[in-house]
Amino acid sequence: MNQQRICHIIVAAGSGSRFGARLPKQYCLLGNRPVLMETIDRMRRYGGDGAEIVLVISADMRHLWDDMCEQHKFVTPTIVYGGATRWESVRNAIATTAAQSADVITVHDGARPIITRQLMDRVMAVDGDGCIPVVEVTDSLRRILPDGRSEAADRSVMRAVQTPQAFRGDMLRHAYTLPYSPAFTDDASVMEAAGHNALRLVDGDPCNIKITRPGDIEIALMHMR
Ligand code: C5P
């Protein structure tokens, strides 16, 4: 049987405005090297033999990333430049040869460095149109109404969605030929809008945090120990 061709897209072209630092969060130090290097290394380790990685960064950050790679003796994966939205960044990566020829494509946020083997194995067992990792919501939830009031929402029927998300390559490529919607916050939402909605939910990992606010670096370091 032919081995499946796998392409992992790591999106890291965001500006990270909520992080409040001079640099976008994915370039900040996690221990002694940038967050993004931890993410890429773990994807290389747990993403499957022969898998290709496409890294999406902002063109403005290219010099900085090249300098960091030299300083840390880090070999960068194939680089693609991002766009104004996450959707555009993924679409640019899908145009690469690696993604065009892949049977399975995963998309992962560069700002989530705590990928584990167990999580990758769960997500990569793609059946149906794709697999997405989710976790239960622990906070109580409220829905904001159009008139500004709010009401309690039932958290037992809600899940928080993480990355990496894995999809059948042909379906993700098709989904990204359709027009953009501001409702696309991840790739599962793009797939669904294209009618590819047989998405299996698998257990995510509460440790798989997206570094978003300054204190998150400390939390990620704790999860790495
Ligand atoms: O903004 P948010 O935290 O949801 O971004 C999720 C991921 O998408 C981050 O890793 C970020 O770098 C990436 N992104 C991107 N291009 C954009 C916006 C976000 O690659 N234009």
Boltz pocket constraint, residues with backbone or C-beta under 6 A from the ligand:
constraints:
  - pocket:
      binder: B
      contacts: [[A, 11], [A, 12], [A, 13], [A, 14], [A, 15], [A, 26], [A, 56], [A, 82], [A, 83], [A, 84], [A, 85], [A, 86], [A, 87], [A, 89], [A, 90], [A, 108], [A, 109], [A, 110], [A, 111], [A, 112], [A, 185], [A, 210], [A, 211]]
      max_distance: 6.0
